[in-house]
Amino acid sequence: MERRTIGATALAVGAVGLGCMPMSWAYSTSRQQGAESLRTVHRALDLGSTLLDTADMYGPFTNELLLGRVLRQRRSEAFVSTKVGLLVGEQHIVANGRPGYVRRACDASLRRLQTDVIDLYQLHRADPEVPVEETWGAMAELVRAGKVRALGLCAVGVRGERRPGAGLFDTTIRQLERVQQVFPVSAVEAELSVWSPEALGSLLPWCTARGIGFLAAMPLGNGFLTGTLTPGQGFEPDDLRARHPRFTAEMMAANQPIVAGLRRVAARHGEEVTPAQVALAWVLAQGPHVIPIPGTKQACWAEENAAAAGLRLTPEDLQELRRLPPARGSWD
């Protein structure tokens, strides 16, 4: 698989990564199978999808424990990205950016992952009660201590801005500018896909201008862009899509033209090419430092996603995808 680099330290990873969250959190728990998840991680590494993206809150903790079982055998083949800064309660999620907590959380993640170093340690969310510079400073200490190789920051959701006239990623860019004064940012993780292209407006150009890697979260639109979901099919209560405004029956039907466009482009590249692979190839085409991290818990989908690294879209393909209608949701 093609290799891409993250940040000024030029950490190399496979062009398509593996999002591990669905194996333990946020998607239908009845379909979470530990043995299949382990096979999925092993298969991704076999195919060159070396970037494994997780977080201590996924589970919580169980996702890191699962990855630790693989890393115990194959640490040298993997690039491990995990996150700190969010705590999961019974009915809520809260931020914690206190330096003491960051240090303890890192040690706990290292134990669960069964490794002595984390390749990329990301701040999941800034704590509004703690200056972000203090949190980032504690994370930088972990680099100097040899526990972490590089630091990253997860973007605030595009709907996090409520001020009139605010840009969708203004808060994230302000945070990035502040923490850059403390220690270099190697990567930014944010949603980017055919149906959520907002990061192209300001956040990705900001990263590109500074040589910062961009990890494209949800590049398959929470599964919608695969073309395997049926409008009105319903989701389990614990599945995040059960409450997502783009996954009502009405909105899934309204957004079918996006999938149809992906299918048209896929058909031009051969019968074996899928809409999901076109969606991932679109993300890869947005720049040489962009790495999509599609999430899956099944080895067959990890294989399909990895194969997208070899798909090259033509200028005509990209133009057609640019003309697709914007995604609609019940909050629009």
C-alpha positions as CSV (number, residue, x, y, z in Angstrom):
1,M,0.0,0.0,0.0
2,E,1.1,3.6,-0.7
3,R,2.6,5.2,2.4
4,R,1.8,8.7,3.6
5,T,3.5,10.9,6.2
6,I,2.2,12.6,9.3
7,G,3.6,15.8,10.5
8,A,7.1,17.3,10.5
9,T,8.5,14.2,12.0
10,A,7.5,12.3,8.8
11,L,5.9,9.4,10.6
12,A,5.0,7.0,7.8
13,V,1.6,5.1,7.7
14,G,-0.4,3.2,5.1
15,A,-2.6,5.6,3.0
16,V,-5.8,4.1,4.4
17,G,-6.0,3.5,8.2
18,L,-8.4,1.5,10.4
19,G,-10.9,3.2,12.7
20,C,-11.4,0.8,15.6
21,M,-14.2,2.5,17.4
22,P,-17.1,0.4,15.9
23,M,-15.5,-2.7,17.4
24,S,-16.3,-1.6,20.9
25,W,-18.5,1.6,21.0
26,A,-21.2,3.7,19.3
27,Y,-22.4,1.2,16.8
28,S,-24.9,-1.7,17.4
29,T,-23.4,-3.7,20.2
30,S,-25.2,-6.9,19.3
31,R,-22.9,-7.1,16.2
32,Q,-19.7,-6.6,18.1
33,Q,-17.7,-9.8,18.0
34,G,-14.4,-9.9,19.8
35,A,-12.9,-12.7,17.6
36,E,-14.0,-11.0,14.4
37,S,-12.6,-7.7,15.5
38,L,-9.3,-9.3,16.2
39,R,-9.3,-10.8,12.7
40,T,-10.1,-7.4,11.3
41,V,-7.1,-5.7,12.9
42,H,-4.8,-8.5,11.9
43,R,-6.1,-8.4,8.3
44,A,-5.7,-4.6,8.1
45,L,-2.1,-4.9,9.2
46,D,-1.5,-7.7,6.6
47,L,-2.8,-5.3,3.9
48,G,-0.7,-2.3,5.0
49,S,-3.4,-0.4,6.9
50,T,-0.9,0.3,9.6
51,L,-2.6,3.3,11.3
52,L,-4.9,1.9,14.1
53,D,-7.1,4.7,15.5
54,T,-8.6,4.2,19.0
55,A,-9.3,6.2,22.2
56,D,-9.5,5.4,25.9
57,M,-13.2,6.4,25.9
58,Y,-14.2,3.7,23.3
59,G,-15.8,1.1,25.5
60,P,-14.7,2.8,27.6
61,F,-11.2,1.2,27.7
62,T,-12.2,-2.1,26.0
63,N,-11.1,-0.9,22.5
64,E,-7.6,-0.3,23.7
65,L,-7.6,-3.7,25.5
66,L,-8.6,-5.4,22.2
67,L,-5.9,-3.7,20.3
68,G,-3.4,-4.6,23.0
69,R,-4.0,-8.3,22.2
70,V,-2.8,-7.6,18.6
71,L,0.0,-5.3,19.5
72,R,1.5,-7.8,21.8
73,Q,2.3,-9.9,18.7
74,R,2.7,-7.2,16.0
75,R,3.7,-3.9,17.6
76,S,6.5,-3.2,15.0
77,E,3.9,-3.4,12.1
78,A,1.4,-0.9,13.6
79,F,1.1,2.8,14.0
80,V,-0.9,3.4,17.2
81,S,-3.1,6.5,17.6
82,T,-5.1,6.9,20.8
83,K,-6.8,9.8,22.5
84,V,-7.2,11.5,25.9
85,G,-9.4,14.1,27.4
86,L,-12.9,12.6,27.5
87,L,-14.5,10.7,30.4
88,V,-17.6,8.5,29.8
89,G,-20.2,8.4,32.6
90,E,-23.6,6.7,32.8
91,Q,-25.5,9.3,30.8
92,H,-22.9,11.9,29.9
93,I,-19.4,12.6,28.5
94,V,-17.2,15.2,30.1
95,A,-13.8,16.7,29.3
96,N,-10.8,16.4,31.6
97,G,-7.7,18.2,30.5
98,R,-5.9,18.5,33.9
99,P,-2.2,17.7,33.5
100,G,-2.2,15.1,36.3
101,Y,-5.1,13.3,34.7
102,V,-3.4,13.4,31.3
103,R,-0.2,11.7,32.7
104,R,-2.3,9.0,34.5
105,A,-4.4,8.4,31.4
106,C,-1.4,7.9,29.2
107,D,0.1,5.4,31.6
108,A,-3.2,3.5,31.7
109,S,-3.4,3.5,27.8
110,L,0.1,2.2,27.6
111,R,-0.8,-0.7,29.9
112,R,-4.0,-1.6,28.0
113,L,-2.3,-1.3,24.6
114,Q,0.6,-3.5,25.9
115,T,3.2,-1.1,24.4
116,D,5.9,1.2,25.8
117,V,5.2,4.1,23.4
118,I,2.1,5.6,21.7
119,D,2.9,6.8,18.1
120,L,0.3,9.6,18.1
121,Y,-1.4,10.9,21.2
122,Q,-4.4,13.1,20.4
123,L,-6.4,15.5,22.6
124,H,-10.0,14.3,22.1
125,R,-11.5,17.6,23.3
126,A,-10.2,20.6,25.2
127,D,-11.4,21.0,28.7
128,P,-13.2,24.4,29.1
129,E,-12.1,24.6,32.7
130,V,-8.3,24.2,31.9
131,P,-6.3,26.4,29.5
132,V,-5.5,24.2,26.5
133,E,-1.9,25.2,26.8
134,E,-1.7,23.4,30.1
135,T,-3.2,20.2,28.8
136,W,-0.9,20.3,25.7
137,G,2.1,21.0,27.9
138,A,1.4,17.9,29.9
139,M,1.1,15.9,26.6
140,A,4.4,17.4,25.4
141,E,6.1,16.2,28.6
142,L,5.0,12.7,27.6
143,V,6.9,13.1,24.3
144,R,10.0,14.2,26.2
145,A,9.6,11.2,28.5
146,G,9.6,8.8,25.5
147,K,6.1,7.6,26.2
148,V,4.6,9.3,23.1
149,R,6.1,10.0,19.6
150,A,3.9,12.8,18.3
151,L,0.8,14.9,19.3
152,G,-2.5,15.5,17.5
153,L,-5.7,17.3,18.1
154,C,-9.3,16.3,17.3
155,A,-11.4,19.0,15.7
156,V,-14.5,20.3,17.5
157,G,-17.6,19.1,15.5
158,V,-18.6,21.4,12.7
159,R,-21.7,22.4,14.6
160,G,-19.7,23.4,17.6
161,E,-19.7,27.0,16.5
162,R,-22.8,28.9,17.6
163,R,-21.8,32.5,17.1
164,P,-23.4,34.2,14.1
165,G,-20.9,34.4,11.2
166,A,-18.5,31.9,12.8
167,G,-16.6,29.6,10.5
168,L,-17.3,25.9,11.1
169,F,-13.8,25.2,12.4
170,D,-12.9,28.5,13.9
171,T,-12.7,27.1,17.4
172,T,-10.4,24.3,16.3
173,I,-8.1,26.6,14.4
174,R,-7.8,28.9,17.4
175,Q,-6.9,25.9,19.6
176,L,-4.3,24.8,17.1
177,E,-2.7,28.2,16.9
178,R,-2.5,28.3,20.7
179,V,-1.0,24.8,21.2
180,Q,1.4,25.2,18.3
181,Q,3.2,27.8,20.5
182,V,3.8,25.1,23.1
183,F,4.7,22.0,21.1
184,P,4.3,21.1,17.4
185,V,1.0,19.6,16.2
186,S,1.7,16.5,14.0
187,A,-1.9,15.7,13.0
188,V,-5.5,16.9,13.1
189,E,-8.4,14.5,13.1
190,A,-11.7,15.7,11.7
191,E,-14.7,14.5,9.7
192,L,-14.2,14.6,6.0
193,S,-16.2,12.8,3.3
194,V,-18.1,13.3,0.1
195,W,-21.2,14.2,2.1
196,S,-19.3,16.2,4.8
197,P,-16.7,18.2,3.0
198,E,-16.7,21.2,5.3
199,A,-13.0,20.7,6.3
200,L,-11.9,21.6,2.8
201,G,-12.9,25.2,3.5
202,S,-10.4,26.2,6.2
203,L,-9.2,23.4,8.4
204,L,-7.5,21.2,5.7
205,P,-5.8,24.2,4.1
206,W,-4.5,25.4,7.5
207,C,-3.0,21.9,8.1
208,T,-1.5,21.7,4.6
209,A,0.2,25.1,4.8
210,R,2.0,23.8,8.0
211,G,2.8,20.3,6.9
212,I,0.4,18.8,9.4
213,G,-1.2,15.4,8.7
214,F,-4.9,15.2,8.4
215,L,-6.8,12.1,9.6
216,A,-10.1,12.0,7.9
217,A,-12.7,10.6,10.3
218,M,-16.0,9.1,9.1
219,P,-14.8,9.1,5.5
220,L,-17.7,6.7,4.6
221,G,-20.4,8.9,6.2
222,N,-21.1,6.5,9.1
223,G,-21.7,3.8,6.5
224,F,-24.1,5.7,4.3
225,L,-21.6,6.1,1.5
226,T,-21.1,2.4,1.2
227,G,-24.5,2.1,-0.4
228,T,-25.3,-0.9,1.9
229,L,-27.9,0.9,4.1
230,T,-31.6,1.0,3.3
231,P,-33.8,4.0,4.1
232,G,-36.0,3.1,7.0
233,Q,-34.1,0.0,8.0
234,G,-33.8,1.3,11.6
235,F,-30.9,1.1,14.0
236,E,-30.4,-0.4,17.5
237,P,-31.0,2.1,20.3
238,D,-27.3,2.3,21.2
239,D,-26.2,3.0,17.6
240,L,-25.3,6.6,17.2
241,R,-27.1,6.7,13.8
242,A,-30.5,6.1,15.6
243,R,-30.2,9.8,16.7
244,H,-28.4,11.2,13.8
245,P,-30.4,13.7,11.7
246,R,-29.1,12.3,8.4
247,F,-30.3,8.8,9.2
248,T,-34.0,9.3,9.5
249,A,-35.9,7.3,6.8
250,E,-36.8,10.6,5.1
251,M,-33.3,11.9,5.0
252,M,-31.7,8.6,4.0
253,A,-34.1,8.6,1.0
254,A,-33.4,12.2,0.2
255,N,-29.6,11.6,0.1
256,Q,-29.7,8.6,-2.2
257,P,-28.5,10.8,-5.2
258,I,-25.1,11.0,-3.4
259,V,-24.8,7.2,-3.4
260,A,-26.0,7.0,-7.0
261,G,-23.2,9.4,-8.0
262,L,-20.6,7.2,-6.2
263,R,-22.0,4.2,-8.0
264,R,-21.7,5.9,-11.4
265,V,-18.1,6.7,-10.8
266,A,-17.4,3.2,-9.5
267,A,-18.9,1.6,-12.6
268,R,-16.4,3.4,-14.8
269,H,-13.6,1.7,-13.0
270,G,-14.8,-1.8,-13.2
271,E,-17.4,-4.2,-11.8
272,E,-15.4,-4.9,-8.7
273,V,-15.1,-1.2,-7.6
274,T,-17.6,-0.2,-4.9
275,P,-19.1,3.1,-3.9
276,A,-17.2,2.9,-0.6
277,Q,-13.9,2.7,-2.5
278,V,-14.8,5.7,-4.6
279,A,-15.7,7.6,-1.4
280,L,-12.3,6.8,0.1
281,A,-10.4,7.6,-3.1
282,W,-12.1,11.0,-3.1
283,V,-10.7,11.6,0.4
284,L,-7.2,10.4,-0.7
285,A,-7.3,12.8,-3.6
286,Q,-7.7,15.8,-1.3
287,G,-4.0,15.9,-0.6
288,P,-0.8,13.8,0.0
289,H,-1.0,14.2,3.8
290,V,-4.7,13.1,4.1
291,I,-5.3,9.7,5.6
292,P,-8.8,8.3,5.7
293,I,-9.5,6.1,8.8
294,P,-12.7,4.3,7.9
295,G,-14.1,2.4,10.9
296,T,-15.2,-1.3,10.7
297,K,-15.4,-4.4,12.7
298,Q,-15.4,-6.9,9.9
299,A,-12.3,-8.2,8.0
300,C,-14.1,-8.2,4.6
301,W,-14.8,-4.4,4.9
302,A,-11.2,-3.8,6.0
303,E,-10.0,-5.5,2.8
304,E,-12.4,-3.5,0.6
305,N,-11.3,-0.2,2.3
306,A,-7.6,-1.1,1.9
307,A,-8.0,-1.7,-1.8
308,A,-9.3,1.9,-2.2
309,A,-5.6,3.0,-1.9
310,G,-5.0,1.7,-5.4
311,L,-8.0,3.5,-7.0
312,R,-7.1,6.7,-8.9
313,L,-10.0,9.0,-9.7
314,T,-9.8,11.0,-13.0
315,P,-10.4,14.7,-13.2
316,E,-13.8,13.9,-14.7
317,D,-14.6,11.7,-11.7
318,L,-13.7,14.4,-9.3
319,Q,-15.7,16.9,-11.2
320,E,-18.8,14.7,-11.1
321,L,-18.4,14.2,-7.4
322,R,-18.1,17.9,-6.9
323,R,-21.5,18.3,-8.6
324,L,-23.3,16.0,-6.3
325,P,-26.0,17.6,-4.2
326,P,-25.1,18.6,-0.6
327,A,-26.2,16.2,2.1
328,R,-29.5,16.9,3.9
329,G,-30.4,16.2,7.5
330,S,-33.4,16.9,9.6
331,W,-31.6,19.7,11.3
332,D,-31.1,21.6,8.0
